[in-house]
Amino acid sequence: MQSPPPDPASPPPTADEGLSLRDVVGLGGLLVATVVLLTLLGLAADAALGTEPALTLTGLALGIVCGIAGCWVRVRRHLA
């Protein structure tokens, strides 16, 4: 059995209606991954160079900035 043809008076479906749960979970994962990864890299660099806690804090700050920037890039396309 075939489905009925679309009503020509109805508006066409939009490609994207907003953020889905999958998108939001992906944003959280992106933010956590960047913060954890860059903080761990800072810890490793501190241990190797003996500069504790300078590079750990730098890695943490860079992780936060990169995570927020990555989230902004992904969310920006849904704001228009």
N, C-alpha and C positions, 0 to 999 in steps of 0.2 A: 504494500500500500504506500502511495506517495504522500508526502506532506503537502499541505496546501501552499500555493505560491505566496510570497510575502505581500503584505498590503502596501500598495504604492504610496498611500497617504501617511504611513508611519515613518518616523525619522530613521535613517540608517543607523545600525549599531555602531557605537564608537569603539575604537581599537583598545582604549584603556580608560576604565572608569575610576581609577584611583589605586591605592596601594592594597594589595591582597595580604592575607596573613603570611603567605610565603615570602612576599617582599619584605615585610616587617621583620620576620625571623632572619632573613638574609642580611638585613641592615644591622641587626644586633650581633650576628656572627661576624660581620665585617669589622664592626667597632671593637668587639672583644679580641678578635684575632690580631688586629693591628696593635692594640695596646699591649697585649701579652707578648707578642713576638718582639716588638721593639724594646720593651722593658727587659726581656730575657737577653737580647743582644747587648743592651747596656750593662747588664749584670756580668755577662761574659767578658766584655771589654774591660770593665772595672777590675775583674779578677786578674786578667792578663796584664793590665797596665798599672795596677795598684792605685787607681784614682778614685776609690770609693768615696762618696756616692755620686760623684759628678756625672758619670756617663749613664748610670742607672736612671737618675732624674732626667737627664737629657733624652734618653730612650723613652721614658714614660711620657714626657711632654710631646715628643715627636709622634709617639703612638696615638695620643689623644688628638693632636692636630690632623694627622693623616686619616684617622678613623672618621673624624667629623667631616673632613673634606670629601672622603669617599662616600659617606652617607649623603652629603649635600649633592654630589654629582648624580647619585642614583635617584634621589627624591625630586630634584629639580625638574625632571621631565614630567612628573605627575602634577606639578603646581600650575602648569599653564592651562 
